Amino acid sequence: MLVYIIPITALLLSFMSLLASLRFIFSRQGLYWVFPAIISLLLFFQNLDTLLVLGEADITVFEYTFRNFSPFILSFLWYMMIIIFHYALKKTIAENRFESDARKNRAEAEYLMKIEMRKTGKSRRERKKYIENKAEVPDIPEYSSPDID
C-alpha cells in the first residue's frame, strides 16, 4: 500500500495545479494562464499514466529512490510555481479602477433610484418609462458665438 502513496499524492498535486490554472484563466490575467494550464494538463496525464502502470506491476518492495519520488517532487514544485506566479501577477497587473468604479456607481445609482421610486409609489412600468426616457439624451444645439462688428 505504501507503493501508491507517493504517486497518488503526485496525482493530487498535479490535479490541484490544473484546477488552479484553469480557474485563473477566467481571471483578469487569463491570457497568461493558458501555457501553465497546458503544462499542468500534461503533468496530470503523466502522473496518471505512472499510477496506472504502477497498478499493473506486481511490486512487493518499494525502494526510496529519486526515480520513485521524481513525479511527486515535480508536481510539488510546479504547484508552488503556479501559486507564486498567481501572486506575482496579482501584484504587478493593477485592477482597472475606472471600470470597477463605474460599475459600482451605476449599481448605487440604480439602487437609489429604486428606493426613490418606492417612496413615490410609482409602478414598475412607470419606472421603466422613466429609465428609457432618461437614456434618450436630447440634441444640444451647436454653440455659435455672436457676431462682433
N, C-alpha and C positions, 0 to 999 in steps of 0.2 A: 504494500500500500504506500510505502514511503517513496516508491518509484514515481508515483503520479502526483505528488505534492508540488514539486518544482515545475513540471510542465503545465499543470492546471493553474498555478499562480502566475506563470508567464502568460498563459492564455487570458487570464483575467485582467492582467495589467495591459496587455495589448488591446483587449476589448474596451477597457476604460479609456485608453488613449484614442481609439477610434471614435467612441461616443463623444469624447470631449472635442475632438477636431471637427466632427460633424455638427456639433452644437455651435461651435464658433464660426462655422461657415455662414450661419444665419445672423451673425452679429454685424456691427459696423465695418469691421475689418475682414469681411468674408472672403475677399479675393486672396488674402494672404494665407488662408487656411486650406486651400484646395490641394496644394502639394503635400502638406503634412497629413491630410486625410488619406491621400493615395498611399503614402508610405505606411501609415497606420493600418490600412486595409491589407497591404502586402504582408506586414509583420503579423497581423492576426491570422491570416491564412497559413503562413509559415509555421506559427506556433500550433495551429490546429492540426496541420499535417504531421508535425512532430509528435503530438499527442496520439494521433490515430496510428502512426507507425509503432509507437511505444506500446499501444494496446494490443497490437497483433503479435508482438515479440514476447517470448517467454523469458522474462528476466527474473532471476531469483535473488541475485545480489546486486545492490545498487552501489556504484562507485562514485565517490565525491571527486569528480574531476572537473576541469574548466569546461570541457565539452558538454557535460551534462548541465552545468549552470549557465552556459552562454545564452540560451534563449531568455532565461529569467533576467540576467544582467542587461541584456539588450532591451528587453521590454521595460524594465525599470528605468533605465537611462532615457529611453525615448519618451516615456510618460513624464518624467521630470523635465525634459526639454520642452514638451508641449505646455506644461504649466508655466515654466519660465518665459516661454515665447508669448503666452497669453498676457502675462503681467507686463512684459516689456512693450507689447503693442498697446496695451491699455494706458500705459504711461505716456507713450510718445504720440499717439494719434488722439488729438483732442476731440471732444464732442462738439457737434455743430450747435453752438449756443443759439444762434438766430432761429434755426428751425425748431428747437425744443421750446424756446421762449414763445415763439409764435403759436405753437400748438397749445401751450399752457394758457396763453392769453385768450385764444379763441374758446377754449373749453370754459374758462372763467366767465367770458362774456356770454356764452350760451347759457351757463348756469344762472347768472344774474338775470338774464332776460326771462328765463323760465320762472324764476321766483317772482319777478315783477309782473309777468302775465298772470300768475296765480293770484296775486294780490288784487289785480284789477278785474279778475274774473273773466278774462277773455277765453274763448274756446280754442281748441286745437286748430280748427280751420282758420280762425282769425289770426292765430299766431303764425301759421304757415303763410298766409297772405302777407302778413307784416314782414316776414323774413324775405319773401320773394320781392316785395316792393323795396325793401332796404337794399337788396342786391343790385337792383337797377339804378345805376348812377346816372343822374341827368347830365346832358351835354352842357359843358361850360363854354360860354361864348369866348372867342379869342379876345385877348386884350388888345385894344387899339388905343394908341396914345392920341390925345387931341392935337390937332394941327396948330402949331405955334407959328405965327407970322410976325 
